[in-house]
Amino acid sequence: MLYKITIIWKRIAAIAVVTSTVAILLISCKGSTTDRKITYLCRENHYGIPSTIAKTPQGEIAVIRWKSSFGEPEYTPQKRCAEVSNRFQQYQDNGTINYITTGIMNNQSVVCISSTAGGACTGLLFTLKPNENPSHVIQQLFDISYKAEPPLYESSKSPSIYIDFQKFLKNAPVEATK
């Protein structure tokens, strides 16, 4: 009888140790996930230019600086910035922002996201002006030239450029905050 009680207590102690370990791991994982969360917002930089900003653990990164208006006069750089920043946040929350590329949606050239390099557009970021060269715009937009190891992929399936967005965020310079 004493032997059975000893075995039961050993099992209870083992279960308590396992439960405590799992609880500690869950708490530490939850903390590290929160620390790595990226949020997007639209804010004017120190020159007064509306910018889509990624708030990362390393600091704030200017993803896009909105310098020109598009289409209708009421579609100002500030309005585009706010709308596109919200789209970035939506795609971030969905876990779908892997690559940024260009494509055609609704018969218009667009900058969009793709789940794979060489893949089709899976979400709209913004529409390009009719006379703009999509490959040129995306390279200018993300200022790819400053990096020693650029996050660019040119697909053999299409003439589009694919930007590995996580690599872009990792290598992009942190902005000085206002």
matplotlib code that plots the C-alpha trace (Angstrom):
import matplotlib.pyplot as plt

x = [0.0, 2.8, 4.5, 1.3, 1.1, 4.7, 4.2, 1.1, 3.0, 5.9, 3.4, 1.7, 5.1, 6.1, 2.8, 3.4, 6.9, 5.7, 2.7, 5.1, 7.5, 4.8, 3.4, 6.8, 7.4, 4.0, 4.6, 8.1, 6.9, 4.0, 6.5, 8.8, 6.0, 4.8, 8.3, 8.6, 5.3, 5.5, 2.9, 2.4, 1.3, 1.2, 3.1, 4.9, 8.7, 10.8, 10.4, 6.6, 6.3, 3.7, 5.4, 4.3, 6.3, 7.0, 7.5, 9.9, 11.9, 15.0, 13.1, 11.0, 11.6, 10.3, 8.8, 7.3, 7.6, 4.5, 5.6, 3.1, -0.6, -2.5, -5.6, -8.2, -7.1, -8.6, -6.4, -3.5, -0.2, -1.6, -4.7, -2.7, -0.3, -3.1, -4.8, -1.6, -0.4, -3.7, -3.2, 0.3, -1.1, -3.9, -1.4, 1.0, -1.8, -2.8, 0.8, 0.7, 3.3, 6.2, 7.1, 6.3, 6.1, 4.2, 1.4, -1.9, -5.2, -8.5, -6.5, -4.2, -0.6, -0.2, 2.3, 1.1, 2.1, 2.8, 3.2, 6.2, 8.9, 7.6, 4.0, 0.9, -0.4, -2.4, -3.2, -3.2, -1.0, -1.6, -2.3, 0.4, -0.1, -0.8, 2.6, 4.8, 7.2, 6.4, 9.9, 11.4, 8.8, 9.3, 13.1, 12.8, 10.1, 12.1, 15.4, 17.1, 20.5, 21.8, 21.9, 25.0, 22.8, 19.6, 16.4, 15.6, 14.5, 13.9, 11.5, 12.2, 8.5, 7.7, 9.6, 8.5, 10.8, 10.1, 11.3, 11.7, 9.9, 11.3, 14.8, 14.0, 12.9, 15.9, 18.4, 16.6, 18.0, 16.1, 14.6, 15.3, 12.0, 10.6]
y = [0.0, 2.4, 1.5, 2.6, 5.9, 6.6, 5.9, 8.1, 11.0, 10.6, 10.8, 13.9, 15.5, 14.7, 16.2, 19.3, 19.7, 19.2, 21.7, 24.3, 23.9, 24.3, 27.3, 29.0, 28.2, 29.6, 32.8, 33.3, 32.6, 35.0, 37.7, 37.2, 37.2, 40.5, 41.9, 40.9, 42.4, 44.9, 47.7, 50.1, 53.7, 56.9, 59.8, 62.9, 62.7, 65.7, 67.2, 67.1, 64.2, 61.6, 58.2, 54.7, 53.6, 50.1, 50.0, 47.1, 45.8, 47.5, 50.9, 52.7, 52.2, 54.4, 51.9, 54.4, 58.2, 59.6, 62.6, 62.9, 62.9, 60.4, 60.7, 62.8, 66.0, 64.7, 61.6, 63.3, 61.8, 61.9, 59.9, 57.3, 57.0, 56.3, 53.7, 51.9, 51.8, 50.2, 47.6, 46.8, 46.3, 44.1, 41.9, 41.8, 40.7, 38.0, 36.8, 37.3, 40.0, 37.9, 39.6, 42.9, 43.0, 44.6, 43.2, 43.9, 44.1, 45.3, 46.2, 48.6, 48.3, 47.9, 47.3, 44.3, 41.5, 37.9, 34.8, 33.6, 35.0, 34.6, 34.2, 36.2, 39.2, 38.1, 41.6, 45.2, 47.8, 50.6, 51.4, 53.0, 56.0, 54.8, 56.1, 54.7, 51.8, 49.3, 47.9, 51.3, 52.5, 49.6, 50.0, 53.7, 53.3, 50.9, 52.6, 49.2, 50.6, 51.4, 47.8, 45.6, 42.5, 43.7, 41.8, 41.7, 38.7, 38.9, 36.1, 34.0, 33.5, 37.2, 40.5, 41.6, 42.3, 40.6, 42.2, 39.9, 42.2, 40.6, 41.0, 44.6, 45.4, 43.6, 45.6, 49.0, 51.9, 52.9, 56.4, 59.1, 59.9, 63.4]
z = [0.0, 0.9, -2.4, -4.3, -2.5, -3.2, -6.9, -7.0, -5.3, -7.8, -10.7, -9.2, -8.7, -12.3, -13.6, -11.5, -12.9, -16.5, -16.0, -14.5, -17.4, -20.0, -18.2, -18.1, -21.8, -22.8, -20.8, -22.3, -25.8, -25.5, -24.4, -27.2, -29.8, -28.5, -28.6, -32.3, -33.4, -36.2, -36.4, -39.3, -39.1, -41.2, -39.9, -41.3, -41.2, -40.1, -43.6, -43.4, -45.9, -45.0, -44.5, -44.0, -40.9, -39.6, -35.9, -35.3, -32.3, -33.9, -34.2, -36.7, -40.4, -43.2, -45.7, -48.1, -48.3, -50.1, -52.1, -54.9, -55.3, -57.4, -59.5, -58.0, -56.1, -52.8, -53.0, -51.3, -50.2, -46.6, -47.7, -49.7, -46.7, -44.3, -46.6, -47.5, -43.9, -42.9, -45.7, -44.5, -41.0, -42.2, -44.2, -41.2, -38.9, -41.4, -41.8, -45.6, -46.2, -47.5, -50.8, -52.3, -56.1, -59.0, -61.0, -62.7, -60.8, -62.4, -65.6, -63.7, -62.7, -58.9, -56.1, -54.2, -51.9, -52.9, -50.7, -52.8, -55.0, -58.6, -57.3, -58.3, -56.4, -53.4, -52.0, -53.2, -51.6, -54.1, -57.7, -59.9, -62.3, -65.9, -67.2, -64.4, -65.0, -62.2, -61.8, -61.6, -59.1, -56.8, -56.8, -56.1, -53.5, -51.4, -52.0, -52.7, -53.7, -50.2, -49.0, -49.3, -49.6, -51.4, -50.8, -54.5, -56.6, -60.3, -61.3, -64.4, -64.7, -65.1, -65.5, -62.0, -59.2, -55.8, -52.6, -49.6, -47.2, -44.0, -45.3, -46.3, -42.7, -41.3, -43.4, -43.7, -41.6, -38.5, -38.7, -36.2, -34.5, -34.3]

ax = plt.figure().add_subplot(projection="3d")
ax.plot(x, y, z, "-o")
ax.set_aspect("equal")
plt.show()
